[in-house]
């Protein structure tokens, strides 16, 4: 069972869905690692901070998003380097001659 848990954790797409469903033990609550400190946390209604272990870890993660330490990979929505020039050109083009 331990090897299946490792496979499920690191390679979830390699096992058929029926195998994954059969591997879940419904008698004990799901246990996840806190994204901030990696402490084991029970995933249930009694933990208002889930998936985090505490309010502190939740706020640290929020702060990392706020100061842009955490980012979603991809191209920026718009290159802001020429924004002033683009706005000035739009104003000129909108004025009657």
N, C-alpha and C positions, 0 to 999 in steps of 0.2 A: 504494500500500500504506500510506503514511503517513496518508493521510486516513481509510482504513478503520480503522487503529489508533486514531485519535482518536475516531472514531465508536464503536468498540467500547468504548473506555475510558469515555467520558462518556454514551453512550446505548446500552447493551448490548441493550436490548429492541427497538431499531429494526431490527436486522438479523436475518434468519432464522437459525435454528440451523445449518443446513447451510452458510451463508456463514461463520459464526463458526468452524465446524470446519475449513473449507477454508483459512481465514486463518491458522490456527496453524501455525507452522513447527516441525516436530518435530526438526529437526537441532540447534537451539540450546536451551539451558535457559530456562525462564521467568524473566524478570527483573521484580521488583516493587520498589516504593518502601518503604523502612523507614517504618512508621507514626509513628515518633518524630522522626527527623531527615530523612526523605525521600531518603536516600542509596539508590542502586540496589543491589539485593541479588539474587543468584542463588538461585532456589528449587530447592534440591536437598538431598540427604542430607548433603552435606559441610558444610552450614551448620546447626549445632545450635540456632541462635537464631532461625531463620526464623519469622515474616516480618521479624524485626528484624535489623539488621546486626551487632549486638554484644550482649554481656551487659549492658553499661551501658544501652543503649536499652531492652532488655527490662525491666530493673529500674526505670528511670524510668517506664515505662508502668505497671508493677505498682504503683509508689508512687502514681501519679495515680489509679488505681482505689481504692487503699487509703484515700487521704484524700478520696475522693469528688469529685475534680475531673472524672473521667469518670463519666458516668451513662447508664443506658439510659432513654430517654424513656418517659414514661407516668405514670399515677397511682400514688401511693404505695400499697403493699399495705394499710396501715392507718394511720389518723390517730392518732398517739401522744399528742396533747395531752390527751385525756381518759382515758388508760389507767389512771391511779390510781383515778379515780372508777368506772370500769367494773369494776375488780377488787374494789373495796370493795362495790359493789352486788352482784356475783356472790357474794361471801362472805356478805353479809346474806341474800340469797335462798336460799342453801344451808343456812342454820342453821334448826333446828326452832324453832317459836314456843312 
